[in-house]
Amino acid sequence: MTIHQEVHLKGTPKDIYDLLLNSARFQAMTGGRSAHISTHEGGEVSIFGGDIEARNIELVPNRRIVQTWRSRAWPEGIFSIVRFELQADGTGTRLVFDQNGYPRSTHAMLDEGWQKMYWEPMNKALTHH
C-alpha cells in the first residue's frame, strides 16, 4: 500500500522546506497543536500534539525531506516512510509526496488527511507569508 500525491503549492521550494521543518511555523499552520521538529538528519519530530512521531532520515535543503513516520494510534513497531520532493515550478513548487508502510486500514484516512492537514493549510500559510 502506498500513497502518491503530486500537488502544486504557492511559494518556493525553500518556503515549503522551511514550513515543514520550522516548529513554530508548522504549529501555527496546523492549528496550534504542539510541534517539535528537529532540523537535523536523525533528529526526532513530534507533531500534532505528539499524535505523530517521526524521525528525519534524509534532509536535502530545499529539495527533499524523508522521514520515518508513525501515528500513536498504530500498533507498536509500525513505521511508515514519508518522502517530500520539492521542485520549483513556474511561480510555485511542485511537491511530490510518497508514503508507504502504514497499516492497510488507515489508507483512506491518510490519503485524505495529507490534503486536509498539509497541502490546504500550507497553501494558506504560504499565501499570507
HELIX and SHEET records of a PDB file:
HELIX    1   1 PRO A   13  LEU A   21  1                                   9    
HELIX    2   2 SER A   23  MET A   29  1                                   7    
HELIX    3   3 ARG A  104  THR A  106  5                                   3    
HELIX    4   4 HIS A  107  TRP A  114  1                                   8    
HELIX    5   5 GLN A  115  TRP A  119  3                                   5    
HELIX    6   6 GLU A  120  THR A  127  1                                   8    
SHEET    1   A 7 THR A   2  LYS A  10  0                                        
SHEET    2   A 7 GLY A  92  ASN A 100 -1                                        
SHEET    3   A 7 SER A  80  ASP A  89 -1                                        
SHEET    4   A 7 ARG A  64  SER A  71 -1                                        
SHEET    5   A 7 ILE A  52  VAL A  60 -1                                        
SHEET    6   A 7 GLU A  44  ILE A  47 -1                                        
SHEET    7   A 7 HIS A  36  ILE A  37 -1                                        
END                                                                             
